[in-house]
Protein backbone atom coordinates (compact mmCIF):
# COMPACT_ATOMS: atom_id res chain seq x y z
CA UNK A 1 0.00 0.00 0.00
CA UNK A 2 1.28 3.45 -0.93
CA UNK A 3 1.59 5.81 2.02
CA UNK A 4 0.07 9.10 0.95
CA UNK A 5 0.16 12.80 1.80
CA UNK A 6 -3.25 14.36 2.39
CA UNK A 7 -3.24 17.84 0.83
CA UNK A 8 -6.13 19.74 2.34
CA UNK A 9 -7.32 22.99 0.75
CA UNK A 10 -9.28 25.96 1.96
CA UNK A 11 -11.52 27.43 -0.78
CA UNK A 12 -11.99 31.21 -0.61
CA UNK A 13 -8.77 33.04 -1.35
CA UNK A 14 -6.96 29.72 -1.80
CA UNK A 15 -8.58 27.96 -4.76
CA UNK A 16 -10.68 30.90 -5.97
CA UNK A 17 -11.15 34.62 -5.63
CA UNK A 18 -14.63 36.03 -5.16
CA UNK A 19 -13.76 39.70 -4.51
CA UNK A 20 -15.95 39.55 -1.36
CA UNK A 21 -19.02 38.95 -3.56
CA UNK A 22 -19.82 35.88 -1.48
CA UNK A 23 -19.45 37.88 1.75
CA UNK A 24 -21.79 40.57 0.49
CA UNK A 25 -24.30 37.92 -0.61
CA UNK A 26 -24.15 36.46 2.90
CA UNK A 27 -24.74 39.84 4.55
CA UNK A 28 -27.45 40.94 2.09
CA UNK A 29 -29.33 37.65 2.47
CA UNK A 30 -29.29 38.02 6.25
CA UNK A 31 -30.72 41.53 6.01
CA UNK A 32 -33.36 40.44 3.49
CA UNK A 33 -34.54 37.51 5.61
CA UNK A 34 -34.27 38.91 9.14
CA UNK A 35 -34.61 42.65 8.59
CA UNK A 36 -31.53 43.57 10.60
CA UNK A 37 -28.22 45.00 9.37
CA UNK A 38 -25.46 42.44 9.23
CA UNK A 39 -22.73 43.58 11.64
CA UNK A 40 -19.63 43.24 9.44
CA UNK A 41 -18.09 41.21 6.63
CA UNK A 42 -14.70 41.42 8.32
CA UNK A 43 -14.73 37.79 9.40
CA UNK A 44 -11.79 38.35 11.75
CA UNK A 45 -14.24 40.06 14.11
CA UNK A 46 -15.93 36.72 14.87
CA UNK A 47 -14.70 34.20 17.42
CA UNK A 48 -14.42 31.49 14.73
CA UNK A 49 -14.44 32.01 10.99
CA UNK A 50 -17.07 29.48 9.96
CA UNK A 51 -20.47 30.10 8.38
CA UNK A 52 -22.05 28.27 11.30
CA UNK A 53 -20.51 30.52 13.96
CA UNK A 54 -20.82 33.75 11.97
CA UNK A 55 -24.52 33.24 11.28
CA UNK A 56 -25.34 32.11 14.83
CA UNK A 57 -23.38 34.99 16.38
CA UNK A 58 -25.12 37.67 14.32
CA UNK A 59 -28.52 36.11 14.93
CA UNK A 60 -28.00 35.79 18.69
CA UNK A 61 -26.82 39.39 18.97
CA UNK A 62 -30.00 40.57 17.26
CA UNK A 63 -32.62 38.26 18.74
CA UNK A 64 -31.22 36.98 22.03
CA UNK A 65 -31.44 33.35 20.97
CA UNK A 66 -29.83 31.03 18.46
CA UNK A 67 -31.61 30.33 15.16
CA UNK A 68 -33.61 27.19 14.57
CA UNK A 69 -32.50 24.81 11.85
CA UNK A 70 -35.48 25.93 9.77
CA UNK A 71 -34.37 29.56 10.05
CA UNK A 72 -30.84 28.60 9.12
CA UNK A 73 -32.02 26.64 6.09
CA UNK A 74 -34.22 29.52 4.88
CA UNK A 75 -31.23 31.82 5.16
CA UNK A 76 -28.89 29.41 3.38
CA UNK A 77 -31.38 28.92 0.53
CA UNK A 78 -31.53 32.70 0.03
CA UNK A 79 -27.74 32.92 0.19
CA UNK A 80 -27.37 30.16 -2.42
CA UNK A 81 -29.78 31.92 -4.76
CA UNK A 82 -27.86 35.18 -4.33
CA UNK A 83 -24.56 33.44 -5.05
CA UNK A 84 -25.91 31.83 -8.20
CA UNK A 85 -27.39 35.13 -9.40
CA UNK A 86 -24.12 36.98 -8.77
CA UNK A 87 -22.14 34.28 -10.53
CA UNK A 88 -24.43 34.51 -13.57
CA UNK A 89 -24.40 38.32 -13.67
CA UNK A 90 -20.71 38.87 -12.93
CA UNK A 91 -18.83 35.63 -13.59
CA UNK A 92 -15.52 37.49 -13.76
CA UNK A 93 -15.75 38.20 -10.03
CA UNK A 94 -15.51 34.48 -9.25
CA UNK A 95 -12.08 33.47 -10.55
CA UNK A 96 -9.78 30.53 -10.15
CA UNK A 97 -6.54 31.18 -8.36
CA UNK A 98 -4.17 30.66 -11.31
CA UNK A 99 -3.28 27.00 -11.70
CA UNK A 100 -5.64 25.68 -9.00
CA UNK A 101 -7.74 23.36 -11.19
CA UNK A 102 -4.71 21.96 -12.99
CA UNK A 103 -2.92 21.37 -9.69
CA UNK A 104 -5.97 19.54 -8.34
CA UNK A 105 -5.95 17.25 -11.38
CA UNK A 106 -2.26 16.50 -10.92
CA UNK A 107 -2.74 15.65 -7.25
CA UNK A 108 -5.62 13.32 -8.09
CA UNK A 109 -3.50 11.56 -10.72
CA UNK A 110 -0.48 11.08 -8.44
CA UNK A 111 -0.70 8.04 -6.16
CA UNK A 112 1.47 9.78 -3.57
CA UNK A 113 -1.21 12.37 -2.79
CA UNK A 114 -4.87 12.69 -1.86
CA UNK A 115 -6.48 16.14 -2.27
CA UNK A 116 -9.27 17.25 0.03
CA UNK A 117 -11.31 20.25 1.12
CA UNK A 118 -11.60 21.89 4.54
CA UNK A 119 -13.49 25.16 4.40
CA UNK A 120 -15.17 27.52 6.82
CA UNK A 121 -18.14 27.61 4.44
CA UNK A 122 -21.23 25.43 4.37
CA UNK A 123 -21.26 22.48 1.97
CA UNK A 124 -23.76 23.78 -0.62
CA UNK A 125 -22.20 27.24 -1.17
CA UNK A 126 -18.78 25.58 -1.37
CA UNK A 127 -20.02 23.34 -4.20
CA UNK A 128 -21.21 26.36 -6.20
CA UNK A 129 -17.82 28.05 -5.91
CA UNK A 130 -15.77 24.97 -6.77
CA UNK A 131 -17.90 24.14 -9.80
CA UNK A 132 -17.42 27.66 -11.12
CA UNK A 133 -13.63 27.25 -11.31
CA UNK A 134 -13.55 23.69 -12.63
CA UNK A 135 -12.81 21.76 -9.44
CA UNK A 136 -15.11 18.84 -8.56
CA UNK A 137 -17.85 19.96 -6.20
CA UNK A 138 -18.24 16.70 -4.30
CA UNK A 139 -15.40 15.18 -2.32
CA UNK A 140 -15.20 12.02 -0.21
CA UNK A 141 -12.61 13.65 2.04
CA UNK A 142 -13.94 17.07 3.01
CA UNK A 143 -14.84 19.09 6.05
CA UNK A 144 -17.44 21.87 5.98
CA UNK A 145 -18.84 24.39 8.46
CA UNK A 146 -22.19 22.60 8.80
CA UNK A 147 -22.72 22.30 12.57
CA UNK A 148 -19.03 22.97 13.21
CA UNK A 149 -17.97 25.49 15.84
CA UNK A 150 -14.29 25.66 14.95
CA UNK A 151 -11.95 25.28 12.01
CA UNK A 152 -10.09 22.61 13.97
CA UNK A 153 -13.31 20.56 13.95
CA UNK A 154 -13.62 21.08 10.19
CA UNK A 155 -10.09 19.92 9.45
CA UNK A 156 -10.45 16.96 11.79
CA UNK A 157 -13.60 15.86 9.98
CA UNK A 158 -11.75 15.69 6.66
CA UNK A 159 -8.71 14.01 8.22
CA UNK A 160 -10.87 11.37 9.90
CA UNK A 161 -12.59 10.57 6.62
CA UNK A 162 -9.37 10.13 4.65
CA UNK A 163 -7.68 8.04 7.35
CA UNK A 164 -10.61 5.62 7.25
CA UNK A 165 -9.68 4.80 3.63
CA UNK A 166 -6.00 5.62 3.05
CA UNK A 167 -2.71 5.09 4.84
CA UNK A 168 -1.78 8.73 5.40
CA UNK A 169 1.76 9.66 6.40
CA UNK A 170 1.18 13.38 6.83
CA UNK A 171 -1.40 16.12 6.37
CA UNK A 172 -0.58 19.46 4.73
CA UNK A 173 -3.04 22.36 4.79
CA UNK A 174 -3.19 25.05 2.09
CA UNK A 175 -4.82 28.34 3.09
CA UNK A 176 -4.65 32.09 2.67
CA UNK A 177 -5.75 33.73 5.91
CA UNK A 178 -4.51 34.44 9.41
CA UNK A 179 -6.98 31.90 10.83
CA UNK A 180 -5.46 29.22 8.60
CA UNK A 181 -2.10 29.87 10.23
CA UNK A 182 -3.47 29.78 13.77
CA UNK A 183 -5.55 26.66 13.09
CA UNK A 184 -2.62 24.68 11.72
CA UNK A 185 -0.45 25.86 14.60
CA UNK A 186 -3.02 24.53 17.07
CA UNK A 187 -3.03 21.20 15.23
CA UNK A 188 0.73 21.08 14.62
CA UNK A 189 0.17 20.75 10.87
CA UNK A 190 2.39 22.19 8.14
CA UNK A 191 0.87 25.01 6.10
CA UNK A 192 1.47 26.24 2.58
CA UNK A 193 0.13 29.77 2.47
CA UNK A 194 -1.39 31.44 -0.60
CA UNK A 195 -1.46 35.24 -0.95
CA UNK A 196 -2.83 36.54 -4.23
CA UNK A 197 -1.39 40.06 -3.89
CA UNK A 198 2.07 38.82 -3.10
CA UNK A 199 1.80 40.20 0.43
CA UNK A 200 3.48 37.16 1.89
CA UNK A 201 4.49 39.07 5.01
CA UNK A 202 0.86 38.92 6.25
CA UNK A 203 1.21 35.20 6.90
CA UNK A 204 4.94 35.22 7.54
CA UNK A 205 4.47 37.60 10.47
CA UNK A 206 2.25 34.95 12.08
CA UNK A 207 4.84 32.21 11.69
CA UNK A 208 4.14 30.76 8.23
CA UNK A 209 7.30 30.21 6.20
CA UNK A 210 6.08 28.55 3.00
CA UNK A 211 3.98 30.98 1.01
CA UNK A 212 3.11 31.21 -2.70
CA UNK A 213 1.15 33.74 -4.75
CA UNK A 214 -0.68 31.14 -6.88
CA UNK A 215 -0.21 27.62 -8.25
CA UNK A 216 1.82 28.52 -11.34
CA UNK A 217 4.09 26.83 -12.05
CA UNK A 218 2.70 23.73 -10.31
CA UNK A 219 6.17 22.33 -9.73
CA UNK A 220 6.86 25.11 -7.23
CA UNK A 221 3.98 23.81 -5.11
CA UNK A 222 5.23 20.22 -5.39
CA UNK A 223 8.70 21.40 -4.36
CA UNK A 224 7.19 22.77 -1.16
CA UNK A 225 5.45 19.46 -0.53
CA UNK A 226 8.67 17.53 -1.05
CA UNK A 227 10.64 19.84 1.24
CA UNK A 228 8.24 19.50 4.17
CA UNK A 229 9.27 17.05 6.89
CA UNK A 230 8.10 13.52 6.19
C-alpha positions as CSV (number, residue, x, y, z in Angstrom):
1,X,0.0,0.0,0.0
2,X,1.3,3.4,-0.9
3,X,1.6,5.8,2.0
4,X,0.1,9.1,1.0
5,X,0.2,12.8,1.8
6,X,-3.2,14.4,2.4
7,X,-3.2,17.8,0.8
8,X,-6.1,19.7,2.3
9,X,-7.3,23.0,0.8
10,X,-9.3,26.0,2.0
11,X,-11.5,27.4,-0.8
12,X,-12.0,31.2,-0.6
13,X,-8.8,33.0,-1.4
14,X,-7.0,29.7,-1.8
15,X,-8.6,28.0,-4.8
16,X,-10.7,30.9,-6.0
17,X,-11.2,34.6,-5.6
18,X,-14.6,36.0,-5.2
19,X,-13.8,39.7,-4.5
20,X,-16.0,39.5,-1.4
21,X,-19.0,38.9,-3.6
22,X,-19.8,35.9,-1.5
23,X,-19.4,37.9,1.7
24,X,-21.8,40.6,0.5
25,X,-24.3,37.9,-0.6
26,X,-24.1,36.5,2.9
27,X,-24.7,39.8,4.5
28,X,-27.4,40.9,2.1
29,X,-29.3,37.6,2.5
30,X,-29.3,38.0,6.2
31,X,-30.7,41.5,6.0
32,X,-33.4,40.4,3.5
33,X,-34.5,37.5,5.6
34,X,-34.3,38.9,9.1
35,X,-34.6,42.6,8.6
36,X,-31.5,43.6,10.6
37,X,-28.2,45.0,9.4
38,X,-25.5,42.4,9.2
39,X,-22.7,43.6,11.6
40,X,-19.6,43.2,9.4
41,X,-18.1,41.2,6.6
42,X,-14.7,41.4,8.3
43,X,-14.7,37.8,9.4
44,X,-11.8,38.3,11.8
45,X,-14.2,40.1,14.1
46,X,-15.9,36.7,14.9
47,X,-14.7,34.2,17.4
48,X,-14.4,31.5,14.7
49,X,-14.4,32.0,11.0
50,X,-17.1,29.5,10.0
51,X,-20.5,30.1,8.4
52,X,-22.1,28.3,11.3
53,X,-20.5,30.5,14.0
54,X,-20.8,33.8,12.0
55,X,-24.5,33.2,11.3
56,X,-25.3,32.1,14.8
57,X,-23.4,35.0,16.4
58,X,-25.1,37.7,14.3
59,X,-28.5,36.1,14.9
60,X,-28.0,35.8,18.7
61,X,-26.8,39.4,19.0
62,X,-30.0,40.6,17.3
63,X,-32.6,38.3,18.7
64,X,-31.2,37.0,22.0
65,X,-31.4,33.3,21.0
66,X,-29.8,31.0,18.5
67,X,-31.6,30.3,15.2
68,X,-33.6,27.2,14.6
69,X,-32.5,24.8,11.9
70,X,-35.5,25.9,9.8
71,X,-34.4,29.6,10.0
72,X,-30.8,28.6,9.1
73,X,-32.0,26.6,6.1
74,X,-34.2,29.5,4.9
75,X,-31.2,31.8,5.2
76,X,-28.9,29.4,3.4
77,X,-31.4,28.9,0.5
78,X,-31.5,32.7,0.0
79,X,-27.7,32.9,0.2
80,X,-27.4,30.2,-2.4
81,X,-29.8,31.9,-4.8
82,X,-27.9,35.2,-4.3
83,X,-24.6,33.4,-5.0
84,X,-25.9,31.8,-8.2
85,X,-27.4,35.1,-9.4
86,X,-24.1,37.0,-8.8
87,X,-22.1,34.3,-10.5
88,X,-24.4,34.5,-13.6
89,X,-24.4,38.3,-13.7
90,X,-20.7,38.9,-12.9
91,X,-18.8,35.6,-13.6
92,X,-15.5,37.5,-13.8
93,X,-15.7,38.2,-10.0
94,X,-15.5,34.5,-9.3
95,X,-12.1,33.5,-10.5
96,X,-9.8,30.5,-10.1
97,X,-6.5,31.2,-8.4
98,X,-4.2,30.7,-11.3
99,X,-3.3,27.0,-11.7
100,X,-5.6,25.7,-9.0
101,X,-7.7,23.4,-11.2
102,X,-4.7,22.0,-13.0
103,X,-2.9,21.4,-9.7
104,X,-6.0,19.5,-8.3
105,X,-5.9,17.3,-11.4
106,X,-2.3,16.5,-10.9
107,X,-2.7,15.6,-7.3
108,X,-5.6,13.3,-8.1
109,X,-3.5,11.6,-10.7
110,X,-0.5,11.1,-8.4
111,X,-0.7,8.0,-6.2
112,X,1.5,9.8,-3.6
113,X,-1.2,12.4,-2.8
114,X,-4.9,12.7,-1.9
115,X,-6.5,16.1,-2.3
116,X,-9.3,17.3,0.0
117,X,-11.3,20.2,1.1
118,X,-11.6,21.9,4.5
119,X,-13.5,25.2,4.4
120,X,-15.2,27.5,6.8
121,X,-18.1,27.6,4.4
122,X,-21.2,25.4,4.4
123,X,-21.3,22.5,2.0
124,X,-23.8,23.8,-0.6
125,X,-22.2,27.2,-1.2
126,X,-18.8,25.6,-1.4
127,X,-20.0,23.3,-4.2
128,X,-21.2,26.4,-6.2
129,X,-17.8,28.0,-5.9
130,X,-15.8,25.0,-6.8
131,X,-17.9,24.1,-9.8
132,X,-17.4,27.7,-11.1
133,X,-13.6,27.3,-11.3
134,X,-13.6,23.7,-12.6
135,X,-12.8,21.8,-9.4
136,X,-15.1,18.8,-8.6
137,X,-17.9,20.0,-6.2
138,X,-18.2,16.7,-4.3
139,X,-15.4,15.2,-2.3
140,X,-15.2,12.0,-0.2
141,X,-12.6,13.7,2.0
142,X,-13.9,17.1,3.0
143,X,-14.8,19.1,6.1
144,X,-17.4,21.9,6.0
145,X,-18.8,24.4,8.5
146,X,-22.2,22.6,8.8
147,X,-22.7,22.3,12.6
148,X,-19.0,23.0,13.2
149,X,-18.0,25.5,15.8
150,X,-14.3,25.7,14.9
151,X,-12.0,25.3,12.0
152,X,-10.1,22.6,14.0
153,X,-13.3,20.6,14.0
154,X,-13.6,21.1,10.2
155,X,-10.1,19.9,9.4
156,X,-10.5,17.0,11.8
157,X,-13.6,15.9,10.0
158,X,-11.8,15.7,6.7
159,X,-8.7,14.0,8.2
160,X,-10.9,11.4,9.9
161,X,-12.6,10.6,6.6
162,X,-9.4,10.1,4.7
163,X,-7.7,8.0,7.3
164,X,-10.6,5.6,7.2
165,X,-9.7,4.8,3.6
166,X,-6.0,5.6,3.1
167,X,-2.7,5.1,4.8
168,X,-1.8,8.7,5.4
169,X,1.8,9.7,6.4
170,X,1.2,13.4,6.8
171,X,-1.4,16.1,6.4
172,X,-0.6,19.5,4.7
173,X,-3.0,22.4,4.8
174,X,-3.2,25.1,2.1
175,X,-4.8,28.3,3.1
176,X,-4.7,32.1,2.7
177,X,-5.8,33.7,5.9
178,X,-4.5,34.4,9.4
179,X,-7.0,31.9,10.8
180,X,-5.5,29.2,8.6
181,X,-2.1,29.9,10.2
182,X,-3.5,29.8,13.8
183,X,-5.6,26.7,13.1
184,X,-2.6,24.7,11.7
185,X,-0.4,25.9,14.6
186,X,-3.0,24.5,17.1
187,X,-3.0,21.2,15.2
188,X,0.7,21.1,14.6
189,X,0.2,20.7,10.9
190,X,2.4,22.2,8.1
191,X,0.9,25.0,6.1
192,X,1.5,26.2,2.6
193,X,0.1,29.8,2.5
194,X,-1.4,31.4,-0.6
195,X,-1.5,35.2,-1.0
196,X,-2.8,36.5,-4.2
197,X,-1.4,40.1,-3.9
198,X,2.1,38.8,-3.1
199,X,1.8,40.2,0.4
200,X,3.5,37.2,1.9
201,X,4.5,39.1,5.0
202,X,0.9,38.9,6.2
203,X,1.2,35.2,6.9
204,X,4.9,35.2,7.5
205,X,4.5,37.6,10.5
206,X,2.3,34.9,12.1
207,X,4.8,32.2,11.7
208,X,4.1,30.8,8.2
209,X,7.3,30.2,6.2
210,X,6.1,28.5,3.0
211,X,4.0,31.0,1.0
212,X,3.1,31.2,-2.7
213,X,1.2,33.7,-4.7
214,X,-0.7,31.1,-6.9
215,X,-0.2,27.6,-8.2
216,X,1.8,28.5,-11.3
217,X,4.1,26.8,-12.1
218,X,2.7,23.7,-10.3
219,X,6.2,22.3,-9.7
220,X,6.9,25.1,-7.2
221,X,4.0,23.8,-5.1
222,X,5.2,20.2,-5.4
223,X,8.7,21.4,-4.4
224,X,7.2,22.8,-1.2
225,X,5.5,19.5,-0.5
226,X,8.7,17.5,-1.1
227,X,10.6,19.8,1.2
228,X,8.2,19.5,4.2
229,X,9.3,17.1,6.9
230,X,8.1,13.5,6.2
